[in-house]
């Protein structure tokens, strides 16, 4: 199967050194030659020299227009499985294989095909039938060149519902199959908050919120229309840097002009944020956004002081009063780098419980599902260490007293921006009354509180005019 849009992207990335993909027959001939499945008795220096030893299933295939790379190919049960992943960037000089994300996607897709075909390898008629169905199954598994579902076997049951070309001319390419059943729409707003707190006067704390609106629309019809509206409370932080999915049919330009690179002013777009779209058949992210909220959800202070062979630690955390005090989980992890295992620990916590990891190099302070009424918790302790071994964590950045506490938490049915979905505002223009399910959540992501008694490795200072 070929994807002209992917080939066009490859050409865009590599002008003017782009090597076009030859015809199927020419590519197959070149691939068989590279794999030494034809003309293996002929010595070809670039292929057969002993200085060239291939340690992977990634090949460079010579064509009349140049070398195609990276071609992922391997043999299983008398069949060759091959694909040509897109390298999102120049291929000369060749980037390291681990940096090419298309290789892992292509390998997962090929292994999914192997898993689908292999059980039939002893029955040639059944295997030929499956190979015949494969092209149609790829329409659903990989409709536009990016694998959406690499479990090909799970798609085989719905083979009869898949059509290679839409019968309805109005059906968009991203709706690869049609749904039959009761209409339902599931929407989830997932916000993540990143934070760096230093506890120092000359260093500015930073935090950032970024969110995604995930949708799964099970709706009949070749091109159903759905309109979804995001709302903010009166004091909600405006959404910025909004990026929408290609299935969105129209959007207010003012919504897309709000940028976090510019300071907020009175003209900022506060919503409501309306998105009319024709949904794909699968789960997808309708939009992404960022926001500049006034305060982080949890304010913290961490102090680590070394006194002889011991260190004293103090951690204070305070939940901001505007934050919903109902967590699915909340814990603070305190790692100790470049030291031996914790040999002695004396501590006092005002709330929750403190656990020591099996490797004895990490303290896990489990705060639980609620902060106390005061919204403040504290931990004090004295730690001493044994002799360091190879299994204990090291870090070239966190040396000496430079250390951090990292917070992990999830608050269901809450967003830091206040962004929410009114279920009654979701419009689905199809017969019948669809079931609408809306949820939201706030999750921590890289939420660090650095030791205020030592220099932090990254310093964010205020910009001076």
N, C-alpha and C positions, 0 to 999 in steps of 0.2 A: 504494500500500500504506500502511496506517495501523498505528500502533503505540500501542495504548491505554496501555501502561506509560510510554511517552515523553510522551504527552499529559498523563498524571497528574503526571509530574515537572515539566512546564512549569507546570501549575496550582499545584503546591506552591511553586515558585520565585516566582510572581507574584501570589499572593493579595493583595488582591481585584481587582487590575487585569488579571487574566488574560483573554485573548481566546481563546475556544475555536475550534477548527478547524471550519469549517462542513462541510456535506455535500460529497461529491465534485463534484456538479454545480454547487453554489453557488460552491465554490472555483474551479472551472474558469472559470466565467463572470466572476468577479472578476479572475482572473489575466489572461484575454484582454483585459479592459477596461484593466487596468494596462499591458499590453504594447502597447496601441493596435492590437490586432488586430480589435477590434469598436468601432463608434462612433467611428472615427478622424476622422470629419468634424465631430464635436461638440467644441467647446472646453470642457474641464473644467479649472478653474484649478489645483487641486492636482496635476493630472497633466501639464498642457500648458504651464504658465507657463514663460517663458524663464529665470526665476530658479532653476528647478529643473533641474539638469543631472545626469543619472545617469552616473557614471564607472565603475560596476561592474555586475555582473549580480545585484546584491542589491536587492530591491524591498520596498516596504511596500504590501501589498494591502488595500484597504478592504473590510470585510465589514459585515454588519448589526450585529455585536456590537462592532466596533472595527477597528483596523488590525493586520493580521498582519505581523510582522517578526521575523527576516529571511527573506524568501522568495528562494531562489536559483533563477534561471530564465534560460534562454537558448534560442535556436532553432538547429537544425542540420538541414538537408535536409528542410524542411517539417514537422519535428517539434519539439515543445516539450519540453524536459527541465527538470523543476522538483522541488524538495524544500524542506521547511521544517525547517531544523536546530534542534536544541534549544540554547537559550542557558542555560547552567548558572548562573543568577543573574537578577536583575531586568533587564527590558528597558527600563525607564524610570528614569532617563534612558538612552538607548541607548548601550551600550558601544562602543568602537572595534571595527571589523570584525576587526582583527588579533588581538583578544583572544578572539574567539568560535571555539573549536576545532572546533565542529560544522560551521562553514562549510567548512573545508578537508576534513573528512571527507565532507561532502555533495558537494562538488565532485569529489573523487576517485571517489566512487561514480557520480555522473552521467557523468563522463568514461569510466568503465569501461563503462557502459551504451551510451554513444555508440560506443565502440570495438567493442562487440559487435554493434550494429545497423547501423552505417554501411556495412560491406562489402556489405550487401544492398539499398542504397537504390535501385538501378536495377531490381531485381526485386521488384515489389510483393508478389507471393504469398509469396516467401521472407521479406521484411521483416515481413509480417503474421504469419507463422508464428513468427518470432523474438520479436515483441512479445507474442504469445500465451504463449510459454514464459517470458517475463521474470518474471511474478509468482512462478512456482515457483522460478526461479533465485535470486530475492531471499531465499527462505527460507534458502538456504545462505549467500549472500553477506552477508546482514544479518538474522539470525534474530530478534533481540530489539531492533532499532533502532540498534545500533552496528555499522558496517561491519567485517566480519572479513576479507573478501577483495574488493577492488575490481576484480580482474581477472575480469570476468563471462565473458569468452570462455573462460577456462580451466575454467569450471564447466559449460559447455554440453555437454561430452562425457558428463558424469554425470547428465544431465537425467532419464533414465529411473529413476535410483535415488532421486530426490528426491520426497518426498511432502509435500504442503502440510500435511496433518494426520497425525500418527502413527497407524498402524493399531493399534498396541498401546497400550492405555490407560495402561500403566505407563511408557511412554517419556517421559522428561522433555523439556521444550521445548528445552533447550539441546543435545540430540542431534538435530541437524537432518537427518542422514542416517545410514544404517547401513553398516558396514564389512564387506567380504567378503574373506577371505584369512587368512593365517597370523597369529595373535595376537602382538603385540609391544608392549612398553611402554618408552618412552625417558624418562629422568628426568635432569635436570641441576640441580645446586645452583650458583647463581651468586652469589657474595658480592662486594660492592664496599666499599672502605674509603676514607673521606674523612679528611683529616688537615690540621691546621694546627699547624705547629711554629714557634716564635718564637725559641728560644735565649736567652731572657731570664728572669731570676730572678723578676721581679714579674708575669710573664704566664704563665698556665697553658697548656701545649700541649693540644690537643683532638684526638680522633679518634673515629670512629664507623663501625661495621660494619652494613651492611644487606644482606639476602639475599633471593633469590626462588627458589622451587623450580618449575621449568618441567617440564611433563609433556606427552607426546603418546602417547595410548593408542589403538592400532589394534586394536580388539576387536569381535568379532561380538556381536550381540544388541541389543535395544532399550533395556535398562537394566542393563548389566553392572556388577557390584560389584568395586571394587578397594580394597585397603587398603595404604597406604604408610607406612613408619615411618622417621622421622629419628632418628638416634642421635648421642650425644655421647661423646667419650672421657672418662675419669675426671676429667681436669683441664680439660675443655672449658668455654668460657664459655656460660652458659645463654642460651637464645633468649628474646627479649622482644618486646613490641608485635606479637604474632602476629595477622595478618589472613588469613582463609581464604577461598577461592573459594566461591561459592554452591552449587557442586555437592557440597561436603562434607556428608555426611548427619548426622554427630554428632562431637563433640569434647569432650575433657575440659575442664570449666570452668576448672580450675586453670591450664591451658595459656594461656588467654586473659587471665588475671588478672595475669600477669607483665608489669610496666610499667617502662620505663626512667626514668619520672618519679620512681620511688621507689628508694631505695638497696637494693642486694642484701642479703639476709639468709639465714639457714639454711633458711628455709621456701620458697626460690625453687624453681620447677619445673625440674628438670634432665632431664626426658624419661624414657623415650623418647616422642617426639612422634608419635602415631598419627593418621592421617587416612583414614577410610573415605569413599569417594566414588563417584559415578556420573560417569565422565568425559564431557566434551563430545567432539564428533567432531574438533575442531581442537586445535592446540597451545594450552596455557593455563598460567597461573601458579597452581599449587595453593595457595600461601601466600606471604606476605611476612613478614619478621621483622627485628629489629635485635638488637644484642648489645653488651655493654660488655666488650671484651677488655682485658686488663691493659696491653699495650704495642702500639704500632704496628709494622708489619712492618719498616720501614726508618727508623732514626733518622738525622737529618741536622743539619748545622750549615752555615749560609751567612753569609759575611762579605764585604761590599762596602764598600770605602773609597775615597773620591775623593782623589787627590793631584795637584793641578794640572790638567793636561789629560788625565791618565790615571786609570783606576780599577784597583784591585787586587781580585781576587776569590779567595776560598778556599771550596771546597765539600768537606765530609767526609760520607760516607755509611757507615752500618754496618747490615748485615743482622742482625736479631735471630737468636740461635742456635736459637730454636724454629721458625723459618720454613724451609720447604723451599727449598733452594738450587738450584732448577731453574726457570728462567723461559722463557716463550715469547719474551718481549722485556722489556727493562728499559732505560730511558733517562731522562736528566735534561735538561730544556730550560731554558735561562737566557736570558730575553728582556731587551733593553735598551730601555726606553721613553724617549720625549722626547729622544732623542739622534740624531746622524747615523749613517751607516753605519760599521761597524767598519773602520777604516783600517789598524790594526796590531794584531796579536795574538801574544803570546808566552805559552806555557802549558806545563804539565807535568802529565800524568795518571799515576797509579800503576797504572791498569788501564783497559782499554777504549780507545776512540778518540773524539776530539773533532772535530766537523764544524761548519762555518759555513754558515748558510742562504744561499740565493741572494740574498735581500734584504740580507744582511750586517747583520742586526739580532737574530739569534738564534744562540746556541751550543747545539748538540745533542751531549750527552755520551752516547754509546752504550756502555752497560756490558755488554750482551750477555745471554747465557743463564745465566751463573753469576757469583757473586761469588768472589773468591780465597779460599784457605783461611783467611786472617785474617778474612774476612767484612767487611773495611773497604776502602774506596777513597777516593781524594782527588784533587782538582783544584786547582791554583793557576795564576794567570795575570795578565797585565797587558794591558789593553785601552785603545786610544785610538780616537777617532772623528773622522770627517770632518764636513762641513756637512750639517745635517739637511734632508731633502726631504719633500714631501707623502706619499711612499709609505712612509715609515718610521713604525713604530707609536708612537702616543701614548696616554697614559693619565692621567686626571685624579686617580686614586688613587695610582698609583706615581710620585711625583715625587721629585726629589732622589735620596737613597740608599735610599728605600723601594722595595724590589725583592724578587723571590722566585725560587726554583727550583721548577719543577713536575715531579713524577715521573710517569712512565707505565710501568706494568708489568702483566704477566699471568702468573700461576702456575697451570698446569694441574694437575688432580688434587690440589687442596689447598684448604682453607678455613681462614680465620683462627680461626673458632670451633671447628674440628675436626669440625663437623657432617658426617655422611656417611650414605649409604644402603646398608644391607645388602641386596644383591640377593635373597638368600634370604628376606628378611622381606617382600618385595613379594608380596601375595596377590591373585590374579586368579581370581574365582569363575566360570570358564567352562570348557567342555570343551577338552582339549588343553593342552599345556605351552607357555605364551607365552615368547617371547624377551625377557629383561629387560636393558636397557642403562642403566647408571648412570654419571654423570660429575659432576665438580665443578670449580670454578675460582675464583680470587681475582683481582679486577681493581681497579686504582687508579681513583679518581674524585675530582677536585679535591684532589690530594695536594700541598700547598704547604709549602715551607720558606722562611720569611721571613728577610730580612737582619737579623741580630742586632745590627748596628751602627746601625740606624735604627728609628724607631717604626713598628710595623705598623699598617695602617689599621683592623683589627678587633682589639679587645682582649677576651679572655675571662678575666676575673679570678675567683678562687674565691669562691663564695658564703659570706658570713659569717653565722653564726648570730646 
